[in-house]
Amino acid sequence: MSQFDTHDILPPDPDLEVLHDREYRVRAFRKDPNLLIRGAVRDQKPPRLYLEDDNDPLTIHHMQLDLEVAFPSLEIVGATVHFETHPNDVCPRIVDHYEKLIGLSIARGFTHRVRELFGGPRGCTHTTALLQAMAPVAVQCFWSMRASQSRQESELNAGNVSFVPRELTEEEKRAQWAMNLNTCHVWDEEGEFVERIKNGEQLAPPLFARQRMIDLGYDPEEWRSRMRG
């Protein structure tokens, strides 16, 4: 049974002939002391589009990619590419080229480096597009890893009355949010949101967190203490 909501994330199909389906899937795992980011991209054509008596969808591309990422540096320490389905016999010749990912930071400047190393004839266009979808997942896992480590630490010290969870240093706290600078309009380093953080203002928990806490019958303000373990 999946741990995640598997409902279609697209709105309902319009009353039109469907021509193509592209699916990206990215999942992250804790692989102590690192992260494992696993991604796949798949392109399918609908049944009977090309052959009238073919009643099954036709997969034309299916690429899989594993990235092992050091934590908390977010440097790539391992990269493996596999082509499950590809249109040409020579397509898989490029897979070893993606070992050049090793040593890159998956945080700042990653998209630019990916284009330099794997854009156009230097890579597989579908694998390169998948890479760009995987990078934000690694960054979002920074908080997930902290939460997982904090939970494990609390479980290991259950019953130890002298145990006090370690508070993050100011430098560690800044590192957690600084990686988001200039990644979108909210995190504009000259914007209001970042200015409030720099001034030490305690911001409200994220909207998704507030709603989930309410659904579970908790005070949304408890989110912060739970994230600190």
Secondary structure, DSSP 4 states (H G I P E B T S, - for coil): --SS--S--SPPPPSS----EEEEEEEEEEETTEEEEEEEEEEEEPTTSS-TT--S-EEEEEEEEEEEE-TTT-BEEEEEEEEEE-SSTTGGGGGGGGGGGTT-BSSTTHHHHHHHHHSGGGS-HHHHHHHHHHHHHHHHHHHHHHHHHHHHHHHHTTT-TT--PPPPPHHHHHHHHHTTTTSSSTT-TTSHHHHHHHTT--PPPPHHHHHHHHHTT--TTHHHHHHT-
